[in-house]
Amino acid sequence: MTRRPGAIALLPLFAALCLAGCESSQNPVIPPPPAALPDSVPPASTPASLLARLEATWEFESITEQEKLHTSDFRFTFSNSTDPDLVNLYGDTWGKDDEVASASHLYVGFQDDQGEYHPPAEHINLTWSALSVVDDPDHPDSSAWYKLAVVDGFQAEVNLADDTQFVIHAPHRLLLVRGDAAALDPGQEARADRWYVRRWIDLSQPIAGPGVMPVVPVSWGRLKAQYR
């Protein structure tokens, strides 16, 4: 999906991470204004339509719709191959609140605890390439309720304000759960025709070289953590 032309600004790929304690008085999470999705975007009634809707929430920068698609116990897993520092920092603690805060910052921009301003995204494009949805091996006896989305070619382009483009191309895995088996927040629908993301696993492999400016290769997890 294409929303608007994108110019981009480079986020420094920091060596020293100061990512904990992100919701301080100096760095509040300011939600972006509500953004509606087009009527053509399907409801999350199947695993495939859930992924289509999740893609649309990123591309249309709709945090209000995006947070509806994650379970209350959602977790994001960083790649130990590319981001061992983030694995050490977050472990298994990156949850739904972190996901919402990071995406909100990316959509509207923010100033971090060191006073550095990170500009908002002007254009985001996601592609679920080489996608298959299979039974979740962690729940072999509950295949009607649990699915695994195997995304061997997840691709993302994020354009900021100064003609720099962040590019991601890596395998990812998403664990999905049907609404009547999901851990949900108030207001989310515990129905058999609603699906949710309960875990997102970044399987990025080491990135060769820094790229040629203005194109900067980066992992999805590191980009998210920079904006947390």
C-alpha positions in Angstrom: 0.0 0.0 0.0 1.2 3.5 -0.7 0.0 6.4 1.3 2.1 9.4 0.5 5.5 10.2 -0.9 8.3 9.6 1.6 11.4 11.4 2.3 13.5 10.0 5.2 15.9 10.9 7.9 18.6 8.6 9.2 18.3 7.4 12.8 21.8 6.8 14.2 22.4 3.1 14.8 23.5 3.6 18.4 26.2 1.6 20.0 25.3 2.4 23.6 21.6 1.7 24.2 19.6 3.7 26.7 16.3 2.1 26.1 15.0 1.2 29.5 12.8 3.6 31.4 11.4 5.0 28.1 8.2 6.5 29.6 9.7 9.4 31.5 8.4 12.9 32.0 11.0 14.0 29.3 9.9 11.3 26.9 6.1 10.8 27.2 4.3 8.5 24.8 2.2 10.9 22.7 -0.3 8.8 20.7 -0.8 9.8 17.1 -4.2 11.1 16.0 -6.6 8.3 15.2 -6.3 7.0 11.6 -9.0 5.0 10.0 -8.3 2.1 7.7 -9.8 1.9 4.2 -13.0 -0.2 4.0 -11.1 -2.5 1.6 -9.0 -3.7 4.5 -10.6 -6.9 5.9 -11.4 -7.6 9.5 -9.1 -9.9 11.4 -11.4 -12.9 10.9 -8.8 -15.4 9.7 -5.1 -15.7 10.1 -4.5 -14.4 6.6 -6.8 -11.4 7.0 -5.2 -10.6 10.4 -1.8 -10.3 8.7 -3.4 -8.1 5.9 -4.9 -5.9 8.6 -1.7 -5.7 10.6 0.2 -4.7 7.5 -2.4 -1.9 6.8 -2.1 -0.5 10.4 1.6 0.0 9.9 1.3 1.5 6.4 -1.6 3.8 7.4 0.0 4.5 10.8 -3.1 3.6 12.7 -2.1 2.9 16.3 -5.7 2.7 17.5 -6.4 -0.2 15.1 -2.9 -1.8 15.5 -3.1 -2.3 19.3 -6.5 -4.1 18.8 -4.6 -6.9 17.0 -2.2 -7.9 19.8 -3.1 -10.0 22.7 -2.6 -8.6 26.2 0.3 -11.0 26.7 1.9 -10.2 23.4 5.7 -10.5 23.2 8.3 -9.4 20.6 11.5 -11.5 20.4 14.7 -9.8 19.1 17.2 -11.6 16.9 20.2 -12.9 18.8 22.1 -13.1 15.5 21.8 -9.4 14.8 20.8 -7.7 18.1 22.2 -9.6 21.0 22.4 -6.4 23.0 18.6 -6.0 22.7 18.1 -9.6 23.6 20.2 -9.0 26.8 18.4 -5.7 27.5 14.8 -6.9 27.0 14.9 -10.7 27.2 11.3 -11.7 27.0 9.8 -8.5 28.4 9.0 -6.5 25.2 5.2 -6.5 25.5 2.1 -4.8 24.1 2.9 -1.5 25.9 6.4 -1.4 24.3 4.9 -2.2 20.9 2.3 0.6 21.1 4.9 3.1 22.5 7.4 2.3 19.8 4.9 2.5 16.9 3.4 5.8 18.3 6.9 7.4 18.5 7.6 6.2 14.9 4.4 7.7 13.6 4.6 11.1 15.3 8.4 11.5 16.2 9.8 11.9 19.7 12.7 13.2 21.7 14.6 10.5 23.6 16.1 10.7 27.1 19.4 12.1 25.8 17.5 15.0 24.1 17.9 13.7 20.5 14.9 14.2 18.3 13.8 11.2 16.2 11.6 12.3 13.3 8.4 10.6 12.3 8.0 8.2 9.4 6.7 9.7 6.2 6.1 6.4 4.5 6.1 2.8 5.7 5.7 -0.2 3.4 5.5 -3.8 4.5 5.4 -7.0 2.5 4.7 -10.5 3.8 6.8 -12.4 1.2 7.2 -16.2 1.1 4.3 -16.5 3.6 2.7 -19.7 4.8 0.3 -20.3 7.7 0.7 -23.6 9.4 -0.4 -25.3 12.6 1.5 -23.9 15.7 3.9 -26.7 16.8 3.6 -25.4 20.4 -0.1 -26.4 20.3 -0.4 -29.6 18.3 -3.7 -30.6 19.9 -5.3 -27.2 19.3 -4.7 -26.4 15.7 -8.1 -24.7 15.3 -7.1 -22.0 17.8 -3.4 -21.6 17.2 -1.5 -20.9 14.0 2.1 -20.1 13.0 2.7 -17.6 10.2 6.0 -18.4 8.5 7.3 -15.3 6.8 10.6 -16.2 5.1 10.8 -12.9 3.2 9.5 -10.2 5.5 10.3 -6.8 3.9 9.9 -3.3 5.2 10.8 0.1 3.9 10.6 3.1 6.3 11.2 6.6 5.0 11.8 9.5 7.3 12.4 13.1 6.6 15.9 13.6 5.1 16.0 11.1 2.1 17.3 8.2 4.1 15.6 4.9 3.7 15.6 2.1 6.3 15.3 -1.3 4.7 14.5 -4.7 6.3 14.6 -8.0 4.6 14.6 -11.0 6.9 12.7 -14.1 8.0 10.1 -13.6 10.7 7.6 -15.8 12.6 4.3 -14.7 14.0 2.3 -16.8 16.5 -1.4 -16.3 16.1 -4.3 -17.2 18.3 -8.1 -17.3 17.8 -10.1 -14.9 19.9 -11.9 -17.5 22.0 -8.5 -18.8 23.2 -6.6 -15.5 23.5 -5.5 -13.5 26.5 -7.2 -10.1 25.7 -7.6 -6.6 27.1 -11.1 -5.1 27.8 -12.8 -4.3 24.6 -11.1 -6.9 22.5 -13.4 -9.5 21.0 -13.1 -13.1 22.3 -14.8 -14.6 19.3 -14.0 -17.5 17.0 -14.0 -15.1 14.0 -11.3 -12.9 15.4 -7.6 -13.6 15.3 -4.7 -11.9 17.2 -0.9 -11.8 17.3 0.5 -13.3 20.5 4.2 -13.3 19.6 6.4 -11.8 16.9 9.9 -13.4 16.4 12.6 -11.6 14.5 15.0 -14.1 12.8 17.2 -11.5 11.1 20.7 -12.7 10.2 23.9 -10.6 10.3 23.6 -7.6 7.9 26.6 -7.3 5.5 28.0 -3.8 5.5 26.5 -0.4 6.4 24.7 -0.1 3.0 25.1 2.8 0.6 23.5 6.0 1.7 20.7 6.9 1.7 19.7 3.3 2.0 20.4 1.8 5.5 19.9 -1.9 6.2 18.7 -2.6 9.7 16.7 -5.2 11.6 13.1 -4.7 12.3 13.8 -5.2 16.0 16.5 -2.6 16.2 14.4 0.0 14.4 11.5 -0.6 16.8 13.9 -0.4 19.8 15.3 2.9 18.6 11.9 4.4 18.7 10.9 2.9 22.0 
